[in-house]
Amino acid sequence: MHRRNNPNKKNIMAPIENHTTAAWANIEDMKPFSNVPIPNETEVRNAKEWVDTNQK
């Protein structure tokens, strides 16, 4: 039996969120193969500070 493409199904390969244009991203570089954004040093420090203050 041949299946037809269902236009109501979402494309599972499409990203749910796109963080590359987020204002807080401050992307300094991207990993070549995986396209993982590497934030600048300020954002890494901010993230560490946030984690340290919000630990239980």
N, C-alpha and C positions, 0 to 999 in steps of 0.2 A: 504494500500500500504506500502510495506517495504522499508525503506530508507537505502541506502548503505552509508558507511562512505566515505566521500569525502576526498581524500588525499591532495587536494589543499587547504582545509580549515585549518587555523591555530588552534591550541589547545588554547581555550580561558582561560584555567586554567594555562597555562604556563606564568611565569613572563616575562615582557618585558625587564626589566633591573634587574641585580643582583648587589646590592650595598654591599653585605656582603664581597666581596673581593676587594672593591675599596681602592686605596691607601690612600685616605683622610678619610676613615671611622673611623679608630681607635676604633673599637668596644670594649667596656669594658665588656658588658653583653648583654644578650638577654632576652626579656620578654618570660616567659615560654609557654604561650598558643598561642600568636600571632606571635612569633618569630620576634618581632620588635627590631632592634638593638638599644642599648643604648650607645652613644658615651662617650668617656672619658671627663673629665672636661675641658681639653685644647680645644677640638673641640667644646664644648658648648660655651666657651668664644669666640672662633674665629667666630662662627656663629652669636653670639650676636653682636660682633664688626662689622661684615659685614652688618647686618641688620641696626644697628645704623648709619653707614656711608652711606648707600644707601637708606635711607628714603627720601621721597619727601616732 
